């Protein structure tokens, strides 16, 4: 019998299937990293929608799991040693799920570290830079008369896309022929940059054909298509 009552978050988001991984998230670029990975691995999980419009992420229940008030967050009722494990930070969740499932992470030690290298590249560069560009292009940043912040993030986003373009030249995926957590981390942000943020023209996306090619392959994956819509109202627990 799995008992998650020690986690206050389950009072706000009760677990109908406490034996499954519990995902607390929203379909944002960081949020869908976790849902895509769960869909790709087939691990049984139950998604819970964390609504930003009602400040769910600032509730005491959510903060009890993630004091940084960001999504996604996760509880594994069968963590290491059979004990429940709570995690936040999308990169950490990807690594954990890769290790738990034995999938999407190279077994070779050197290749594993190279995969982690590209994961950290996304966490430290692509996510923050693309996110700031989105703010200044789509949201309140539009009202700033000083255009230097937008220019700064456009230039840095172009540079990062150039790095990715070079890496993908002659490769199917970031790590070569194998699809890994590096791709699951990077391409939701690329998709968001040119889609939701509407910044394709700003960054000259047409100049990055290899990025376009792999983005198309990424979004064509059935598990990615499912994960991009999870969690959402009316979606049942999967498993």
N, CA, C and O of each residue as an XYZ file, in Angstrom:
956
protein
N       0.853     -1.197      0.000
C       0.000      0.000      0.000
C       0.883      1.240      0.000
O       1.757      1.386      0.855
N       0.659      2.115     -0.941
C       1.445      3.333     -1.030
C       0.724      4.465     -0.298
O      -0.425      4.786     -0.598
N       1.416      5.051      0.653
C       0.849      6.119      1.468
C       1.638      7.399      1.198
O       2.816      7.492      1.544
N       0.990      8.377      0.586
C       1.634      9.657      0.282
C       1.160     10.770      1.206
O       1.366     11.951      0.924
N       0.526     10.389      2.309
C      -0.048     11.397      3.206
C       1.015     12.274      3.865
O       0.698     13.348      4.377
N       2.266     11.828      3.858
C       3.336     12.655      4.447
C       3.665     13.854      3.575
O       4.391     14.749      4.007
N       3.148     13.887      2.363
C       3.415     14.996      1.443
C       2.212     15.929      1.419
O       1.167     15.564      0.879
N       2.334     17.130      1.992
C       1.189     18.053      2.059
C       0.598     18.391      0.696
O      -0.577     18.750      0.608
N       1.394     18.283     -0.372
C       0.880     18.624     -1.702
C      -0.297     17.741     -2.095
O      -1.146     18.149     -2.888
N      -0.350     16.528     -1.541
C      -1.433     15.612     -1.904
C      -2.777     16.029     -1.286
O      -3.820     15.481     -1.643
N      -2.750     16.993     -0.368
C      -4.018     17.494      0.170
C      -4.713     18.398     -0.838
O      -5.941     18.428     -0.909
N      -3.935     19.128     -1.609
C      -4.498     20.009     -2.638
C      -4.737     19.248     -3.939
O      -5.713     19.491     -4.648
N      -3.834     18.328     -4.235
C      -3.951     17.496     -5.435
C      -3.967     16.026     -4.997
O      -2.928     15.368     -5.036
N      -5.121     15.504     -4.584
C      -5.176     14.114     -4.094
C      -4.760     13.122     -5.175
O      -5.067     13.294     -6.355
N      -4.069     12.100     -4.751
C      -3.621     11.047     -5.666
C      -4.707      9.981     -5.778
O      -5.040      9.313     -4.799
N      -5.248      9.831     -6.968
C      -6.209      8.752     -7.198
C      -5.497      7.418     -7.352
O      -6.059      6.354     -7.088
N      -4.230      7.505     -7.792
C      -3.414      6.303     -8.001
C      -2.068      6.511     -7.292
O      -1.065      6.793     -7.947
N      -2.042      6.377     -5.970
C      -0.815      6.676     -5.223
C       0.343      5.749     -5.520
O       1.474      6.028     -5.120
N       0.089      4.656     -6.210
C       1.171      3.745     -6.581
C       1.945      4.260     -7.804
O       2.999      3.721     -8.142
N       1.425      5.297     -8.464
C       2.054      5.832     -9.665
C       2.883      7.073     -9.351
O       2.686      7.719     -8.322
N       3.795      7.391    -10.231
C       4.499      8.672    -10.151
C       3.473      9.796    -10.197
O       2.528      9.761    -10.985
N       3.675     10.791     -9.343
C       2.784     11.942     -9.282
C       3.492     13.154     -9.902
O       4.532     13.594     -9.412
N       2.914     13.686    -10.988
C       3.498     14.825    -11.687
C       2.654     16.064    -11.439
O       1.438     16.048    -11.627
N       3.317     17.146    -11.012
C       2.665     18.426    -10.774
C       3.264     19.411    -11.771
O       4.441     19.763    -11.681
N       2.438     19.856    -12.728
C       3.050     20.563    -13.839
C       2.026     21.393    -14.602
O       0.872     21.525    -14.196
N       2.484     21.946    -15.717
C       1.709     22.777    -16.625
C       2.422     22.674    -17.970
O       3.647     22.562    -17.995
N       1.695     22.708    -19.095
C       2.369     22.561    -20.394
C       3.158     23.804    -20.823
O       2.778     24.499    -21.766
N       4.235     24.064    -20.133
C       5.214     25.079    -20.505
C       6.452     24.348    -21.028
O       6.519     23.124    -20.916
N       7.438     25.059    -21.599
C       8.631     24.350    -22.084
C       9.321     23.510    -21.020
O       9.790     22.409    -21.310
N       9.391     24.017    -19.781
C       9.988     23.201    -18.724
C       9.045     22.095    -18.269
O       9.477     20.973    -18.002
N       7.771     22.410    -18.183
C       6.818     21.417    -17.719
C       6.728     20.213    -18.626
O       6.668     19.078    -18.155
N       6.718     20.454    -19.942
C       6.537     19.317    -20.859
C       7.775     18.444    -20.969
O       7.690     17.330    -21.487
N       8.920     18.916    -20.499
C      10.074     18.013    -20.454
C       9.710     16.765    -19.655
O      10.001     15.644    -20.072
N       9.071     16.968    -18.503
C       8.733     15.837    -17.634
C       7.634     14.984    -18.247
O       7.741     13.758    -18.250
N       6.580     15.605    -18.768
C       5.477     14.811    -19.319
C       5.901     14.063    -20.582
O       5.477     12.928    -20.797
N       6.732     14.684    -21.418
C       7.236     13.978    -22.601
C       8.084     12.779    -22.179
O       7.942     11.686    -22.726
N       8.963     12.993    -21.206
C       9.813     11.895    -20.749
C       8.967     10.754    -20.179
O       9.252      9.584    -20.431
N       7.943     11.090    -19.424
C       7.075     10.050    -18.871
C       6.337      9.317    -19.980
O       6.183      8.097    -19.918
N       5.883     10.034    -20.982
C       5.211      9.388    -22.106
C       6.186      8.522    -22.900
O       5.832      7.426    -23.335
N       7.395      9.003    -23.086
C       8.393      8.234    -23.837
C       8.778      6.947    -23.117
O       8.962      5.913    -23.759
N       8.901      6.996    -21.808
C       9.345      5.828    -21.056
C       8.215      4.843    -20.786
O       8.460      3.650    -20.603
N       6.988      5.332    -20.760
C       5.869      4.468    -20.418
C       5.718      4.212    -18.935
O       4.929      3.353    -18.541
N       6.448      4.929    -18.105
C       6.293      4.767    -16.661
C       4.891      5.218    -16.238
O       4.441      6.282    -16.664
N       4.199      4.444    -15.419
C       2.864      4.849    -14.977
C       2.927      6.126    -14.133
O       3.737      6.239    -13.214
N       2.060      7.079    -14.464
C       2.077      8.336    -13.711
C       0.692      8.959    -13.702
O      -0.180      8.611    -14.498
N       0.523      9.879    -12.787
C      -0.725     10.611    -12.640
C      -0.411     12.109    -12.709
O       0.314     12.617    -11.854
N      -0.941     12.827    -13.707
C      -0.631     14.253    -13.836
C      -1.601     15.130    -13.054
O      -2.793     14.833    -12.968
N      -1.082     16.202    -12.491
C      -1.883     17.182    -11.771
C      -1.573     18.563    -12.342
O      -0.409     18.948    -12.454
N      -2.608     19.298    -12.699
C      -2.442     20.619    -13.294
C      -2.183     21.663    -12.215
O      -2.970     21.810    -11.280
N      -1.077     22.387    -12.349
C      -0.737     23.497    -11.455
C      -1.064     24.780    -12.216
O      -0.373     25.138    -13.169
N      -2.094     25.451    -11.798
C      -2.600     26.616    -12.537
C      -1.869     27.888    -12.108
O      -1.893     28.265    -10.937
N      -1.234     28.528    -13.052
C      -0.577     29.805    -12.756
C      -1.592     30.931    -12.619
O      -1.356     31.891    -11.885
N      -2.734     30.823    -13.326
C      -3.706     31.919    -13.272
C      -4.372     32.025    -11.904
O      -4.952     33.060    -11.577
N      -4.294     30.977    -11.113
C      -4.801     31.040     -9.741
C      -3.674     30.922     -8.715
O      -3.920     30.685     -7.532
N      -2.439     31.090     -9.183
C      -1.256     31.083     -8.304
C      -1.115     29.796     -7.509
O      -0.699     29.817     -6.351
N      -1.463     28.672     -8.134
C      -1.279     27.385     -7.460
C       0.164     27.171     -7.028
O       0.432     26.552     -5.998
N       1.093     27.693     -7.835
C       2.515     27.461     -7.548
C       2.981     28.188     -6.293
O       4.062     27.904     -5.777
N       2.174     29.125     -5.797
C       2.514     29.843     -4.572
C       1.768     29.298     -3.359
O       1.915     29.825     -2.256
N       0.977     28.258     -3.547
C       0.213     27.707     -2.431
C       1.142     26.984     -1.459
O       2.173     26.455     -1.875
N       0.796     26.951     -0.172
C       1.631     26.230      0.801
C       1.836     24.774      0.423
O       2.902     24.211      0.670
N       0.824     24.162     -0.173
C       0.936     22.753     -0.536
C       1.998     22.547     -1.613
O       2.818     21.633     -1.520
N       1.977     23.408     -2.641
C       2.988     23.242     -3.690
C       4.370     23.594     -3.166
O       5.345     22.911     -3.479
N       4.462     24.653     -2.371
C       5.760     25.051     -1.829
C       6.342     23.999     -0.898
O       7.556     23.960     -0.697
N       5.509     23.157     -0.334
C       6.021     22.082      0.521
C       6.833     21.080     -0.286
O       7.703     20.398      0.256
N       6.545     20.990     -1.602
C       7.281     20.083     -2.466
C       8.401     20.810     -3.198
O       9.502     20.279     -3.345
N       8.118     22.022     -3.654
C       9.127     22.815     -4.347
C       9.149     24.227     -3.776
O       8.316     25.054     -4.149
N      10.088     24.520     -2.875
C      10.167     25.859     -2.289
C      10.532     26.930     -3.301
O      10.428     28.120     -3.005
N      10.958     26.527     -4.495
C      11.297     27.482     -5.554
C      10.084     27.866     -6.400
O      10.220     28.619     -7.364
N       8.918     27.365     -6.056
C       7.625     27.674     -6.681
C       7.632     27.641     -8.214
O       7.046     28.504     -8.869
N       8.301     26.637     -8.767
C       8.329     26.438    -10.215
C       7.867     25.021    -10.549
O       8.001     24.100     -9.744
N       7.322     24.872    -11.751
C       6.984     23.532    -12.228
C       8.068     23.077    -13.192
O       8.764     23.907    -13.777
N       8.220     21.751    -13.367
C       7.459     20.656    -12.790
C       8.037     20.212    -11.450
O       9.152     20.571    -11.070
N       7.234     19.421    -10.757
C       7.695     18.732     -9.555
C       7.125     17.311     -9.596
O       6.152     17.041    -10.301
N       7.736     16.426     -8.843
C       7.431     14.998     -8.986
C       7.552     14.299     -7.646
O       8.422     14.626     -6.839
N       6.676     13.338     -7.416
C       6.837     12.380     -6.316
C       6.859     10.986     -6.920
O       5.962     10.612     -7.676
N       7.883     10.225     -6.581
C       7.933      8.811     -6.951
C       7.651      8.000     -5.694
O       8.467      8.014     -4.772
N       6.531      7.298     -5.625
C       6.227      6.514     -4.421
C       7.182      5.346     -4.220
O       7.297      4.817     -3.114
N       7.872      4.939     -5.293
C       8.856      3.856     -5.231
C      10.210      4.382     -5.664
O      10.725      4.010     -6.719
N      10.778      5.244     -4.850
C      12.078      5.817     -5.142
C      13.205      4.889     -4.717
O      12.976      3.703     -4.479
N      14.407      5.413     -4.620
C      15.554      4.591     -4.214
C      15.289      3.885     -2.888
O      14.799      4.487     -1.932
N      15.620      2.613     -2.850
C      15.400      1.829     -1.636
C      13.946      1.577     -1.338
O      13.604      1.164     -0.230
N      13.070      1.818     -2.317
C      11.651      1.602     -2.107
C      10.960      2.696     -1.332
O       9.788      2.563     -0.981
N      11.677      3.791     -1.056
C      11.109      4.895     -0.296
C      10.631      5.990     -1.240
O      11.208      6.163     -2.313
N       9.582      6.739     -0.865
C       9.115      7.837     -1.714
C      10.212      8.888     -1.904
O      10.988      9.179     -0.993
N      10.251      9.441     -3.105
C      11.239     10.466     -3.439
C      10.523     11.649     -4.072
O       9.757     11.479     -5.021
N      10.768     12.844     -3.552
C      10.221     14.076     -4.112
C      11.331     14.837     -4.823
O      12.443     14.956     -4.310
N      11.016     15.351     -6.015
C      12.004     16.071     -6.811
C      11.388     17.308     -7.443
O      10.215     17.307     -7.815
N      12.194     18.371     -7.562
C      11.851     19.475     -8.431
C      13.062     19.784     -9.299
O      14.130     19.201     -9.111
N      12.899     20.699    -10.247
C      13.855     21.051    -11.298
C      13.765     20.040    -12.448
O      14.022     18.848    -12.279
N      13.393     20.557    -13.612
C      13.132     19.687    -14.766
C      14.350     18.872    -15.181
O      14.208     17.716    -15.580
N      15.545     19.451    -15.094
C      16.744     18.703    -15.465
C      16.986     17.531    -14.541
O      17.317     16.434    -14.992
N      16.820     17.760    -13.240
C      16.998     16.670    -12.277
C      15.958     15.578    -12.500
O      16.263     14.392    -12.378
N      14.736     15.977    -12.825
C      13.679     15.004    -13.074
C      14.002     14.164    -14.306
O      13.783     12.953    -14.300
N      14.519     14.792    -15.364
C      14.887     14.037    -16.558
C      15.968     12.998    -16.253
O      15.875     11.853    -16.693
N      16.983     13.399    -15.506
C      18.061     12.465    -15.170
C      17.510     11.318    -14.328
O      17.844     10.156    -14.558
N      16.678     11.644    -13.367
C      16.121     10.610    -12.502
C      15.278      9.612    -13.298
O      15.419      8.401    -13.129
N      14.404     10.124    -14.162
C      13.550      9.231    -14.939
C      14.352      8.402    -15.928
O      14.004      7.253    -16.204
N      15.422      8.975    -16.462
C      16.293      8.198    -17.344
C      16.934      7.050    -16.581
O      16.997      5.927    -17.082
N      17.408      7.325    -15.378
C      18.030      6.276    -14.575
C      16.996      5.235    -14.130
O      17.282      4.038    -14.104
N      15.808      5.697    -13.785
C      14.777      4.767    -13.303
C      14.314      3.834    -14.415
O      14.101      2.643    -14.189
N      14.159      4.386    -15.618
C      13.650      3.597    -16.733
C      14.736      2.873    -17.513
O      14.458      1.914    -18.233
N      15.993      3.338    -17.366
C      17.077      2.788    -18.168
C      17.001      3.192    -19.624
O      17.500      2.479    -20.495
N      16.373      4.343    -19.900
C      16.176      4.771    -21.283
C      16.586      6.234    -21.470
O      16.527      7.043    -20.544
N      17.000      6.543    -22.694
C      17.288      7.911    -23.141
C      18.488      8.544    -22.448
O      18.626      9.766    -22.398
N      19.348      7.688    -21.918
C      20.632      8.103    -21.370
C      21.652      7.042    -21.767
O      21.450      5.862    -21.477
N      22.750      7.437    -22.429
C      23.739      6.433    -22.852
C      24.302      5.648    -21.681
O      24.468      6.181    -20.584
N      24.592      4.386    -21.920
C      25.211      3.551    -20.894
C      26.712      3.832    -20.779
O      27.284      3.744    -19.693
N      27.335      4.164    -21.894
C      28.758      4.472    -21.884
C      29.006      5.695    -20.998
O      28.348      6.718    -21.187
N      29.944      5.622    -20.029
C      30.142      6.736    -19.099
C      30.480      8.056    -19.779
O      29.952      9.101    -19.400
N      31.355      8.018    -20.778
C      31.726      9.268    -21.451
C      30.532      9.877    -22.171
O      30.314     11.087    -22.109
N      29.753      9.029    -22.862
C      28.580      9.525    -23.567
C      27.528     10.048    -22.583
O      26.806     10.998    -22.886
N      27.448      9.426    -21.413
C      26.518      9.914    -20.391
C      26.881     11.342    -19.988
O      26.015     12.214    -19.917
N      28.152     11.572    -19.727
C      28.558     12.917    -19.322
C      28.383     13.928    -20.444
O      28.073     15.091    -20.187
N      28.579     13.498    -21.685
C      28.348     14.406    -22.806
C      26.866     14.754    -22.927
O      26.510     15.881    -23.270
N      26.009     13.775    -22.642
C      24.571     14.055    -22.644
C      24.222     15.047    -21.541
O      23.465     15.992    -21.765
N      24.772     14.832    -20.354
C      24.539     15.760    -19.247
C      25.076     17.152    -19.580
O      24.507     18.161    -19.163
N      26.154     17.197    -20.320
C      26.730     18.478    -20.744
C      25.710     19.281    -21.558
O      25.527     20.477    -21.331
N      25.044     18.603    -22.515
C      24.055     19.304    -23.336
C      22.789     19.608    -22.554
O      22.120     20.603    -22.833
N      22.448     18.775    -21.582
C      21.336     19.094    -20.698
C      21.629     20.367    -19.916
O      20.771     21.241    -19.803
N      22.842     20.472    -19.378
C      23.212     21.681    -18.629
C      23.271     22.911    -19.536
O      22.975     24.024    -19.103
N      23.651     22.703    -20.783
C      23.660     23.795    -21.759
C      22.244     24.351    -21.934
O      22.045     25.564    -22.005
N      21.288     23.463    -22.000
C      19.910     23.934    -22.097
C      19.475     24.648    -20.825
O      18.881     25.725    -20.883
N      19.768     24.052    -19.689
C      19.309     24.626    -18.422
C      19.930     25.997    -18.161
O      19.268     26.909    -17.665
N      21.219     26.126    -18.505
C      21.923     27.372    -18.197
C      21.854     28.419    -19.286
O      22.087     29.599    -19.021
N      21.534     28.012    -20.523
C      21.565     28.954    -21.629
C      20.254     29.058    -22.368
O      19.610     30.107    -22.342
N      19.845     27.992    -23.027
C      18.673     28.032    -23.889
C      17.417     28.459    -23.128
O      16.699     29.355    -23.572
N      17.151     27.830    -21.995
C      15.943     28.161    -21.246
C      15.903     29.612    -20.799
O      14.951     30.323    -21.123
N      16.916     30.075    -20.060
C      16.898     31.468    -19.608
C      16.891     32.484    -20.747
O      16.158     33.471    -20.687
N      17.688     32.257    -21.771
C      17.780     33.241    -22.848
C      16.513     33.279    -23.704
O      15.997     34.355    -24.006
N      16.017     32.108    -24.092
C      14.789     32.086    -24.885
C      13.622     32.640    -24.069
O      12.756     33.330    -24.605
N      13.605     32.337    -22.780
C      12.537     32.840    -21.921
C      12.550     34.347    -21.806
O      11.494     34.978    -21.841
N      13.731     34.940    -21.669
C      13.818     36.394    -21.599
C      13.434     37.034    -22.929
O      12.779     38.076    -22.953
N      13.837     36.419    -24.023
C      13.433     36.930    -25.327
C      11.904     36.924    -25.432
O      11.300     37.889    -25.901
N      11.294     35.832    -24.992
C       9.843     35.752    -25.023
C       9.186     36.846    -24.204
O       8.175     37.417    -24.613
N       9.762     37.137    -23.045
C       9.203     38.196    -22.200
C       9.245     39.542    -22.918
O       8.248     40.263    -22.958
N      10.404     39.874    -23.483
C      10.555     41.187    -24.100
C       9.866     41.280    -25.458
O       9.553     42.382    -25.909
N       9.625     40.152    -26.115
C       8.975     40.195    -27.422
C       7.462     40.074    -27.323
O       6.737     40.762    -28.043
N       6.975     39.204    -26.438
C       5.542     38.878    -26.416
C       4.790     39.512    -25.262
O       3.613     39.847    -25.392
N       5.467     39.679    -24.125
C       4.751     40.110    -22.933
C       5.095     41.551    -22.553
O       5.242     42.402    -23.430
N       5.223     41.826    -21.273
C       5.348     43.207    -20.796
C       6.581     43.920    -21.314
O       6.615     45.150    -21.353
N       7.590     43.167    -21.712
C       8.792     43.805    -22.219
C       8.550     44.677    -23.434
O       9.359     45.554    -23.735
N       7.439     44.450    -24.143
C       7.112     45.274    -25.307
C       6.955     46.742    -24.940
O       7.171     47.626    -25.768
N       6.577     46.993    -23.693
C       6.318     48.363    -23.267
C       7.577     49.134    -22.918
O       7.513     50.337    -22.666
N       8.718     48.467    -22.896
C       9.965     49.131    -22.545
C      10.457     49.937    -23.739
O      10.597     49.408    -24.841
N      10.717     51.212    -23.513
C      11.235     52.040    -24.596
C      12.668     51.659    -24.946
O      13.072     51.728    -26.107
N      13.417     51.265    -23.955
C      14.804     50.860    -24.174
C      14.805     49.474    -24.829
O      14.404     48.492    -24.203
N      15.251     49.395    -26.076
C      15.221     48.149    -26.821
C      16.486     47.314    -26.642
O      16.617     46.247    -27.241
N      17.415     47.797    -25.823
C      18.655     47.043    -25.640
C      18.431     45.680    -24.988
O      19.086     44.719    -25.392
N      17.544     45.543    -24.004
C      17.334     44.201    -23.442
C      16.864     43.204    -24.500
O      17.386     42.092    -24.578
N      15.875     43.597    -25.321
C      15.414     42.696    -26.362
C      16.544     42.367    -27.332
O      16.718     41.210    -27.715
N      17.305     43.371    -27.726
C      18.423     43.138    -28.630
C      19.443     42.177    -28.060
O      19.987     41.338    -28.777
N      19.700     42.302    -26.773
C      20.652     41.417    -26.103
C      20.186     39.965    -26.173
O      20.974     39.073    -26.490
N      18.911     39.727    -25.878
C      18.415     38.353    -25.854
C      18.211     37.790    -27.257
O      18.341     36.583    -27.459
N      17.896     38.637    -28.220
C      17.842     38.176    -29.605
C      19.219     37.702    -30.052
O      19.356     36.627    -30.636
N      20.232     38.510    -29.775
C      21.593     38.150    -30.197
C      22.061     36.867    -29.531
O      22.668     36.015    -30.179
N      21.784     36.725    -28.247
C      22.228     35.521    -27.539
C      21.444     34.294    -27.994
O      22.000     33.199    -28.077
N      20.171     34.468    -28.285
C      19.374     33.341    -28.787
C      19.876     32.900    -30.152
O      19.942     31.702    -30.428
N      20.228     33.839    -31.000
C      20.819     33.487    -32.298
C      22.120     32.717    -32.113
O      22.379     31.735    -32.809
N      22.925     33.168    -31.178
C      24.198     32.488    -30.940
C      23.967     31.054    -30.498
O      24.629     30.136    -30.981
N      23.022     30.859    -29.574
C      22.722     29.516    -29.085
C      22.160     28.631    -30.198
O      22.501     27.452    -30.286
N      21.317     29.188    -31.034
C      20.813     28.417    -32.171
C      21.947     28.034    -33.113
O      21.934     26.954    -33.704
N      22.922     28.916    -33.250
C      24.087     28.598    -34.066
C      24.899     27.447    -33.491
O      25.395     26.598    -34.232
N      25.033     27.420    -32.179
C      25.724     26.309    -31.509
C      24.978     25.005    -31.773
O      25.584     23.982    -32.092
N      23.662     25.057    -31.637
C      22.847     23.859    -31.859
C      22.901     23.433    -33.322
O      22.988     22.241    -33.617
N      22.850     24.389    -34.234
C      22.935     24.081    -35.664
C      24.220     23.324    -35.985
O      24.207     22.325    -36.704
N      25.318     23.817    -35.444
C      26.603     23.161    -35.687
C      26.617     21.752    -35.104
O      27.118     20.819    -35.732
N      26.068     21.604    -33.905
C      26.057     20.295    -33.258
C      25.237     19.279    -34.054
O      25.608     18.108    -34.133
N      24.133     19.720    -34.639
C      23.225     18.802    -35.325
C      23.661     18.465    -36.744
O      23.133     17.531    -37.348
N      24.608     19.208    -37.275
C      25.060     18.937    -38.635
C      25.690     17.552    -38.708
O      26.669     17.272    -38.015
N      25.128     16.688    -39.548
C      25.625     15.324    -39.672
C      25.145     14.387    -38.585
O      25.609     13.249    -38.509
N      24.217     14.837    -37.733
C      23.692     13.996    -36.656
C      22.173     13.941    -36.735
O      21.532     14.903    -37.159
N      21.605     12.818    -36.328
C      20.147     12.690    -36.254
C      19.592     13.475    -35.081
O      18.563     14.143    -35.186
N      20.303     13.380    -33.949
C      19.893     14.027    -32.709
C      21.126     14.665    -32.071
O      22.227     14.569    -32.612
N      20.944     15.305    -30.941
C      22.065     16.006    -30.314
C      23.228     15.067    -30.036
O      24.387     15.439    -30.220
N      22.923     13.849    -29.592
C      23.974     12.887    -29.269
C      24.310     11.948    -30.419
O      25.030     10.967    -30.230
N      23.799     12.237    -31.601
C      24.099     11.387    -32.755
C      22.877     10.623    -33.205
O      21.832     11.216    -33.471
N      22.998      9.306    -33.292
C      21.870      8.498    -33.758
C      20.849      8.229    -32.669
O      19.725      7.824    -32.967
N      21.219      8.448    -31.401
C      20.335      8.120    -30.290
C      19.618      9.365    -29.762
O      20.229     10.407    -29.526
N      18.335      9.223    -29.588
C      17.465     10.231    -28.974
C      17.642     10.153    -27.461
O      17.548      9.069    -26.885
N      17.896     11.284    -26.812
C      18.214     11.278    -25.384
C      17.482     12.400    -24.652
O      16.733     13.177    -25.244
N      17.725     12.454    -23.351
C      17.141     13.530    -22.555
C      17.650     14.903    -22.989
O      17.008     15.911    -22.695
N      18.772     14.963    -23.671
C      19.239     16.257    -24.184
C      18.239     16.822    -25.183
O      17.933     18.013    -25.144
N      17.730     15.987    -26.072
C      16.723     16.423    -27.040
C      15.417     16.790    -26.341
O      14.769     17.776    -26.694
N      15.037     15.987    -25.345
C      13.789     16.244    -24.614
C      13.876     17.562    -23.858
O      12.857     18.217    -23.638
N      15.073     17.956    -23.461
C      15.254     19.230    -22.759
C      15.264     20.416    -23.722
O      14.658     21.450    -23.438
N      15.943     20.273    -24.850
C      16.196     21.413    -25.738
C      15.003     21.764    -26.617
O      14.645     22.936    -26.726
N      14.388     20.779    -27.239
C      13.461     21.108    -28.326
C      12.105     21.667    -27.901
O      11.481     22.361    -28.704
N      11.606     21.406    -26.679
C      10.425     22.168    -26.267
C      10.680     23.675    -26.237
O       9.779     24.465    -26.519
N      11.899     24.068    -25.900
C      12.233     25.489    -25.877
C      12.369     26.056    -27.282
O      11.949     27.186    -27.532
N      12.947     25.294    -28.202
C      13.025     25.750    -29.590
C      11.620     25.911    -30.159
O      11.311     26.910    -30.808
N      10.785     24.927    -29.908
C       9.396     24.998    -30.374
C       8.695     26.226    -29.819
O       7.986     26.916    -30.551
N       8.881     26.506    -28.555
C       8.223     27.646    -27.923
C       8.737     28.973    -28.486
O       7.979     29.929    -28.647
N      10.028     29.012    -28.778
C      10.636     30.244    -29.284
C       9.982     30.677    -30.585
O       9.631     31.845    -30.749
N       9.819     29.739    -31.509
C       9.295     30.088    -32.829
C       7.774     29.991    -32.881
O       7.151     30.532    -33.794
N       7.168     29.300    -31.903
C       5.725     29.151    -31.876
C       5.074     30.158    -30.957
O       4.678     31.241    -31.390
N       4.961     29.803    -29.688
C       4.254     30.637    -28.717
C       4.852     32.037    -28.603
O       4.111     33.017    -28.533
N       6.172     32.144    -28.584
C       6.807     33.458    -28.465
C       6.806     34.235    -29.777
O       7.004     35.450    -29.769
N       6.587     33.560    -30.900
C       6.534     34.230    -32.188
C       7.808     34.960    -32.561
O       7.760     36.036    -33.157
N       8.956     34.376    -32.211
C      10.236     35.055    -32.404
C      11.058     34.472    -33.545
O      12.255     34.744    -33.643
N      10.438     33.674    -34.408
C      11.187     33.056    -35.496
C      11.861     34.062    -36.401
O      13.035     33.906    -36.736
N      11.133     35.095    -36.802
C      11.724     36.123    -37.670
C      12.812     36.902    -36.946
O      13.836     37.244    -37.537
N      12.590     37.183    -35.664
C      13.580     37.939    -34.893
C      14.936     37.240    -34.873
O      15.974     37.889    -35.007
N      14.927     35.941    -34.709
C      16.187     35.200    -34.590
C      16.658     34.643    -35.928
O      17.689     33.974    -35.987
N      15.916     34.911    -37.003
C      16.317     34.397    -38.305
C      16.302     32.884    -38.360
O      17.279     32.256    -38.769
N      15.179     32.299    -37.942
C      15.115     30.844    -37.790
C      15.358     30.105    -39.108
O      15.821     28.965    -39.105
N      15.052     30.739    -40.206
C      15.278     30.092    -41.504
C      16.757     29.793    -41.762
O      17.088     28.967    -42.613
N      17.629     30.456    -41.036
C      19.073     30.247    -41.228
C      19.585     29.014    -40.502
O      20.786     28.743    -40.517
N      18.690     28.260    -39.863
C      19.100     27.108    -39.064
C      18.378     25.852    -39.557
O      17.515     25.328    -38.852
N      18.712     25.361    -40.751
C      17.976     24.229    -41.321
C      18.111     22.938    -40.529
O      17.174     22.141    -40.491
N      19.267     22.713    -39.891
C      19.427     21.486    -39.110
C      18.557     21.520    -37.861
O      17.988     20.501    -37.472
N      18.454     22.676    -37.239
C      17.570     22.824    -36.078
C      16.124     22.590    -36.507
O      15.371     21.907    -35.813
N      15.741     23.151    -37.635
C      14.385     22.946    -38.141
C      14.108     21.468    -38.405
O      13.041     20.957    -38.065
N      15.071     20.794    -39.007
C      14.916     19.369    -39.323
C      14.676     18.539    -38.069
O      13.759     17.720    -38.026
N      15.495     18.753    -37.060
C      15.380     17.933    -35.854
C      14.160     18.341    -35.034
O      13.529     17.491    -34.405
N      13.824     19.620    -35.031
C      12.589     20.036    -34.359
C      11.389     19.325    -34.974
O      10.508     18.859    -34.251
N      11.348     19.238    -36.301
C      10.243     18.550    -36.971
C      10.201     17.077    -36.584
O       9.125     16.526    -36.351
N      11.369     16.436    -36.516
C      11.418     15.031    -36.104
C      10.965     14.868    -34.662
O      10.303     13.888    -34.322
N      11.317     15.812    -33.828
C      10.944     15.766    -32.414
C       9.430     15.846    -32.254
O       8.831     14.994    -31.597
N       8.808     16.856    -32.844
C       7.366     17.044    -32.635
C       6.547     15.976    -33.358
O       5.355     15.833    -33.085
N       7.160     15.224    -34.271
C       6.447     14.138    -34.950
C       6.349     12.884    -34.098
O       5.571     11.987    -34.421
N       7.117     12.798    -33.020
C       7.081     11.605    -32.176
C       5.747     11.542    -31.426
O       5.350     12.531    -30.810
N       5.054     10.417    -31.463
C       3.760     10.313    -30.779
C       3.824     10.660    -29.290
O       2.930     11.327    -28.769
N       4.872     10.212    -28.611
C       4.983     10.505    -27.178
C       5.158     12.001    -26.936
O       4.657     12.534    -25.946
N       5.862     12.674    -27.830
C       6.027     14.124    -27.711
C       4.682     14.812    -27.911
O       4.331     15.723    -27.161
N       3.939     14.385    -28.906
C       2.634     14.989    -29.162
C       1.713     14.846    -27.958
O       0.971     15.769    -27.622
N       1.763     13.698    -27.317
C       0.944     13.512    -26.111
C       1.469     14.373    -24.967
O       0.702     15.056    -24.289
N       2.774     14.333    -24.761
C       3.360     15.038    -23.634
C       3.187     16.534    -23.696
O       3.131     17.193    -22.658
N       3.099     17.090    -24.900
C       2.934     18.533    -25.051
C       1.584     19.025    -24.531
O       1.402     20.223    -24.310
N       0.650     18.115    -24.339
C      -0.696     18.505    -23.890
C      -0.978     18.100    -22.446
O      -2.117     18.185    -21.986
N       0.053     17.662    -21.735
C      -0.143     17.137    -20.375
C       0.671     17.962    -19.387
O       1.822     18.306    -19.655
N       0.060     18.282    -18.229
C      -1.311     17.971    -17.824
C      -2.301     19.009    -18.361
O      -1.955     20.173    -18.566
N      -3.505     18.573    -18.578
C      -4.572     19.466    -19.010
C      -5.863     18.982    -18.372
O      -5.962     17.832    -17.945
N      -6.835     19.850    -18.311
C      -8.117     19.464    -17.703
C      -8.742     18.309    -18.494
O      -8.785     18.320    -19.724
N      -9.212     17.336    -17.759
C      -9.875     16.220    -18.405
C      -8.965     15.090    -18.819
O      -9.448     14.054    -19.275
N      -7.630     15.259    -18.673
C      -6.726     14.173    -19.043
C      -6.656     13.174    -17.888
O      -6.344     13.554    -16.760
N      -6.941     11.912    -18.160
C      -6.903     10.917    -17.085
C      -5.490     10.537    -16.714
O      -4.546     10.793    -17.461
N      -5.354      9.933    -15.569
C      -4.063      9.377    -15.186
C      -3.665      8.321    -16.186
O      -4.508      7.567    -16.673
N      -2.368      8.262    -16.499
C      -1.877      7.311    -17.491
C      -1.119      6.193    -16.779
O      -0.565      6.388    -15.697
N      -1.107      5.036    -17.400
C      -0.310      3.970    -16.859
C      -0.821      2.612    -17.305
O      -0.253      1.585    -16.933
